[in-house]
Amino acid sequence: MKIMTRQGAVGALLLAAMLSFAPTHSPAQDSGAKRRVLDRVAVAYSALARDLALEGVVTVDALVAPDGSVKAVEIKSGHPVLAQAAANAVRRWRWEPAARESHELVEVRFSPE
């Protein structure tokens, strides 16, 4: 019985220590204020996607530098065939300049035409 109590106490202390050393939210990566897109490159709907009549939404997280250029993109969700086309296009977008870099969440919609 005492062993379980000690394990519980050790677990609680370990959890408290982990929470006290957890990384804090950095204002440099704040996505609360959306930046306006200045230059939006059209997304290419690939021949494979067209042949398969794929449609849907790809969500991309763009890390935007203070000058408005895209430093990195990360696919958050969407069909893999569509995701690469969305990432390639968003990499070439430009946002308005800001004091800090920011994460901009972008939804790219695909539909066969």
LUMSEDREN-869888 format. One line per 5 residues: number of its first residue (from 1); their letters; for each residue x, y, z of C-alpha. Coordinates in steps of 0.05 Angstrom, whole numbers. Layout:
BEGIN
NUM> A> X Y Z; ...
end
This chain:
BEGIN
1> MKIMT> 0 0 0; 57 48 17; 91 31 -49; 31 55 -89; 28 118 -47
6> RQGAV> 101 132 -61; 92 119 -135; 33 166 -137; 73 220 -101; 133 211 -147
11> GALLL> 86 214 -208; 55 278 -183; 123 310 -170; 147 288 -239; 85 318 -272
16> AAMLS> 93 383 -234; 166 387 -255; 149 375 -328; 96 429 -327; 142 479 -296
21> FAPTH> 194 469 -351; 145 466 -409; 162 515 -465; 123 579 -463; 86 609 -522
26> SPAQD> 132 655 -561; 103 721 -587; 147 712 -649; 104 653 -668; 37 684 -650
31> SGAKR> -17 668 -700; -70 710 -667; -65 769 -714; -74 748 -786; -29 781 -837
36> RVLDR> -57 801 -905; -34 763 -966; -4 810 -1017; 14 762 -1072; -23 696 -1079
41> VAVAY> 5 646 -1130; -49 602 -1162; -48 529 -1142; -36 479 -1198; -88 424 -1201
46> SALAR> -46 365 -1224; -66 318 -1281; -69 260 -1232; -116 298 -1186; -159 317 -1246
51> DLALE> -160 245 -1272; -182 221 -1203; -231 279 -1196; -202 295 -1128; -231 353 -1089
56> GVVTV> -224 378 -1019; -187 425 -973; -113 424 -955; -93 461 -892; -23 490 -893
61> DALVA> 15 525 -836; 61 577 -867; 118 606 -825; 123 677 -852; 185 719 -842
66> PDGSV> 180 792 -820; 191 814 -893; 130 774 -915; 166 716 -949; 151 644 -930
71> KAVEI> 206 610 -891; 173 542 -884; 108 505 -896; 77 446 -859; 18 407 -885
76> KSGHP> -33 401 -829; -88 362 -866; -112 343 -935; -106 291 -989; -32 275 -1003
81> VLAQA> -40 283 -1079; -68 354 -1067; -22 371 -1009; 42 378 -1048; 11 425 -1099
86> AANAV> -17 468 -1042; 51 470 -1006; 87 489 -1071; 40 547 -1084; 39 574 -1012
91> RRWRW> 115 574 -1011; 112 627 -1065; 60 672 -1031; 79 738 -999; 47 770 -938
96> EPAAR> 49 841 -914; 111 858 -873; 107 854 -797; 152 865 -737; 158 790 -724
101> ESHEL> 152 724 -760; 84 690 -754; 48 626 -769; -8 634 -819; -58 579 -827
106> VEVRF> -82 574 -899; -138 531 -928; -129 515 -1002; -193 489 -1035; -190 441 -1095
111> SPE> -246 423 -1141; -245 392 -1210; -265 441 -1265
end
